[in-house]
């Protein structure tokens, strides 16, 4: 069957996602992307993503109406829920603590910082349960929580002569497959902040993918519209 522009874009999105997850090197991504934009049939598109699973599931058929795959850290949420907790709390007094990288958040996690600071990074973390409560208490200190854009976060803390809040989620949208994290507690003459941000490696891969895609599109534009057999009706992807 003939491939449509929407189907080519769906394959391109799968390829971009694969780069963000580290499944494809940039040179292979660029080759596959160029092939996707010049493909005329489903038979040419399908081999480009056969070895690339869609986030959490098998790759959707090329002609399906399935939504575009989830980005970056959202890609493996099902596998990141249900592990045994490796940490259920953090404590800082005249010092600091951090939980980051690969670790498993307990179903109930309590963080305390007095005249000190704490860092809780959820971007690469696993979760003991789908519903997690993180209780933060900061007294003349600070606790900083970093979450991926797709995570469902509900901030309900109280600030007294201090701040307890969440910044805007400008880099993505929450998804139902992700865990639900409720952040509660108290900031007394201190602060608890929640920030949405991708990891440096993920941002770098996404940036490189965007640059490679622009280069492929520019080559397509310079090559001109497809005028080969059966291709006269397709618009130029410039």
For each residue, the residues with C-beta under 8 A, 3 or more apart:
1: 41 42 63
2: 40 41 42 230
3: 7 8 39 40 41 42 44 45 62
4: 7 8
5: 8 9 234 235 237
6: 9 10
7: 3 4 10 11 42 45 62 63
8: 3 4 5 11 12 36 37 39 45 237
9: 5 6 12 13
10: 6 7 13 14 60 62 68
11: 7 8 14 15 36 39 45 48 49 62
12: 8 9 15 16 33 36 37 213
13: 9 10 16 17 68 69
14: 10 11 17 18 49 52 54 59 69
15: 11 12 18 19 24 29 32 33 36 48 49 52 209
16: 12 13 19 20 29 206 209 210 213
17: 13 14 20 21 52 55 69 70 71 72 75
18: 14 15 21 23 24 29 52
19: 15 16 22 23 24 26 29 205 206 208 209
20: 16 17 71 72 75 202 205 206 209
21: 17 18 72 75 205
22: 19 201 205
23: 18 19 52
24: 15 18 19 28 29 32 52
25: 28 29
26: 19 29 30 208 209 212
27: 30 31
28: 24 25 31 32
29: 15 16 18 19 24 25 26 32 33 209 212
30: 26 27 33 34 212 215 216
31: 27 28 34 35
32: 15 24 28 29 35 36 48
33: 12 15 29 30 36 37 212 213 216
34: 30 31 37 38 216 219 220
35: 31 32 38 39 44 48
36: 8 11 12 15 32 33 39 45 48
37: 8 12 33 34 216 217 220 237
38: 34 35 220 226
39: 3 8 11 35 36 44 45 48
40: 2 3 44 226 230 231 234
41: 1 2 3 44 45
42: 1 2 3 7 45 46 62 63
43: 46 47
44: 3 35 39 40 41 47 48
45: 3 7 8 11 36 39 41 42 48 49 62
46: 42 43 49 50 62
47: 43 44 50
48: 11 15 32 35 36 39 44 45
49: 11 14 15 45 46 52 59
50: 46 47 59
51:
52: 14 15 17 18 23 24 49 59
53: 57 58 59
54: 14 57 58 59 60 66 69
55: 17 69 70 74 75 76 77
56: 70 75 76 77 78 79 177
57: 53 54 60
58: 53 54
59: 14 49 50 52 53 54
60: 10 54 57 64 66
61: 64 66
62: 3 7 10 11 42 45 46
63: 1 7 42
64: 60 61
65:
66: 54 60 61
67:
68: 10 13
69: 13 14 17 54 55 75
70: 17 55 56 74 75 77 150 175 177
71: 17 20 74 75 149 150 172 206
72: 17 20 21 75 148 150 172 198 202 206
73: 76 123 124 148 150 198 199 202
74: 55 70 71 77 148 150 172 175 177 178
75: 17 20 21 55 56 69 70 71 72
76: 55 56 73 79 80
77: 55 56 70 74 80 81 150 175 177 178 179
78: 56 81 177
79: 56 76
80: 76 77 83 125 126 127 179
81: 77 78 126 127 129 130 179
82: 127 128 129
83: 80 104 126 127 128
84: 104 128
85: 88 104 105 106 107 128
86: 103 104
87: 90 99 103 104 105 106 109
88: 85 106 108 109 110
89: 106 109 110 111 112
90: 87 97 98 99 109 110 111 112 113 118 120
91: 97 111 112 113
92: 95 96 97 112 113 114 116 117 118 141
93: 113 114 115 116
94: 114 115 116
95: 92 116
96: 92 113 116 117 118 119
97: 90 91 92 111 113 116 118 119
98: 90 118 119 120 121
99: 87 90 103 105 119 120 121 125
100: 103 119 120 121 124 146
101: 121 124
102: 124 125 126
103: 86 87 99 100 125 126
104: 83 84 85 86 87 125 126 127 128
105: 85 87 99 109 122 125 126 127 128 132 134 181
106: 85 87 88 89 109 128 132
107: 85 128 129 131 132 133
108: 88 132 133 135
109: 87 88 89 90 105 106 120 132 133 134 135
110: 88 89 90 134 135 137
111: 89 90 91 97 118 120 134 135 136 137 143 185
112: 89 90 91 92 118 137 138
113: 90 91 92 93 96 97 116 117 118 136 137 138 139 141 142 143 190
114: 92 93 94 138 139 140 141
115: 93 94 139 140 141
116: 92 93 94 95 96 97 113 141
117: 92 96 113 141 142 143 144
118: 90 92 96 97 98 111 112 113 136 138 141 142 143 144
119: 96 97 98 99 100 143 144 146
120: 90 98 99 100 109 111 134 143 144 145 146
121: 98 99 100 101 124 125 145 146
122: 105 125 145 146 147 148 151 181
123: 73 146 147 148 197 198 199
124: 73 100 101 102 121 199
125: 80 99 102 103 104 105 121 122
126: 80 81 83 102 103 104 105
127: 80 81 82 83 104 105 130 132 179 181
128: 82 83 84 85 104 105 106 107 132
129: 81 82 107 132 179
130: 81 127 179 180
131: 107 179 180 182
132: 105 106 107 108 109 127 128 129 179 180 181 182
133: 107 108 109 181 182 184
134: 105 109 110 111 120 145 181 182 183 184
135: 108 109 110 111 183 184 185
136: 111 113 118 143 145 157 164 183 184 185 186 187 192
137: 110 111 112 113 185 186 187
138: 112 113 114 118 141 142 143 162 185 186 187 188 190 191 192
139: 113 114 115 188 189 190
140: 114 115 188 189 190
141: 92 113 114 115 116 117 118 138 190
142: 113 117 118 138 190 191 192 193
143: 111 113 117 118 119 120 136 138 187 190 191 192 193
144: 117 118 119 120 192 193 195
145: 120 121 122 134 136 183 192 193 194 195
146: 100 119 120 121 122 123 194 195 196 197
147: 122 123 151 153 181 194 195 196 197
148: 72 73 74 122 123 151 172 196 197 198
149: 71 169 171 172 173 174 196 197 198
150: 70 71 72 73 74 77 172 173 174 175 178
151: 122 147 148 174 178 179 181
152: 174 175 176 178 179 180 181
153: 147 166 174 181 182 183 194
154: 180 181 182 183
155: 164 165 166 183 194
156: 182 183 184
157: 136 164 165 183 184 185 186 187 192
158: 164 185 186 187
159: 162 163 164 165 186 187 191 192
160: 186 187 188 189
161: 188 189
162: 138 159 187 188 189 190 191
163: 159 187 191 192 193
164: 136 155 157 158 159 185 186 187 191 192
165: 155 157 159 192 193 194
166: 153 155 183 193 194 195
167: 193 194 195 196
168: 196
169: 149 172 173 174 196
170: 196
171: 149 196 197 198
172: 71 72 74 148 149 150 169 196 198
173: 149 150 169
174: 149 150 151 152 153 169 178
175: 70 74 77 150 152 178
176: 152
177: 56 70 74 77 78
178: 74 77 150 151 152 174 175
179: 77 80 81 127 129 130 131 132 151 152
180: 130 131 132 152 154
181: 105 122 127 132 133 134 147 151 152 153 154
182: 131 132 133 134 153 154 156
183: 134 135 136 145 153 154 155 156 157 166 192 194
184: 133 134 135 136 156 157
185: 111 135 136 137 138 157 158 164 192
186: 136 137 138 157 158 159 160 164
187: 136 137 138 143 157 158 159 160 162 163 164 190 191 192
188: 138 139 140 160 161 162
189: 139 140 160 161 162
190: 113 138 139 140 141 142 143 162 187
191: 138 142 143 159 162 163 164 187
192: 136 138 142 143 144 145 157 159 163 164 165 183 185 187
193: 142 143 144 145 163 165 166 167
194: 145 146 147 153 155 165 166 167 183
195: 144 145 146 147 166 167
196: 146 147 148 149 167 168 169 170 171 172
197: 123 146 147 148 149 171
198: 72 73 123 148 149 171 172 202 203 206
199: 73 123 124 202 203
200: 203 204
201: 22 204 205
202: 20 72 73 198 199 205 206
203: 198 199 200 206 207
204: 200 201 207 208
205: 19 20 21 22 201 202 208 209
206: 16 19 20 71 72 198 202 203 209 210
207: 203 204 210 211
208: 19 26 204 205 211 212
209: 15 16 19 20 26 29 205 206 212 213
210: 16 206 207 213 214
211: 207 208 214 215
212: 26 29 30 33 208 209 215 216
213: 12 16 33 209 210 216 217
214: 210 211 217 218
215: 30 211 212 218 219
216: 30 33 34 37 212 213 219 220
217: 37 213 214 220 221 237 238
218: 214 215 221 222
219: 34 215 216 222 223
220: 34 37 38 216 217 223 236 237 238
221: 217 218 224 236 237 238
222: 218 219
223: 219 220
224: 221 227 236
225: 231 234 235 236
226: 38 40 231 232 234 236
227: 224 231 232
228: 231
229:
230: 2 40 233
231: 40 225 226 227 228 234
232: 226 227
233: 230
234: 5 40 225 226 231
235: 5 225
236: 220 221 224 225 226
237: 5 8 37 217 220 221
238: 217 220 221
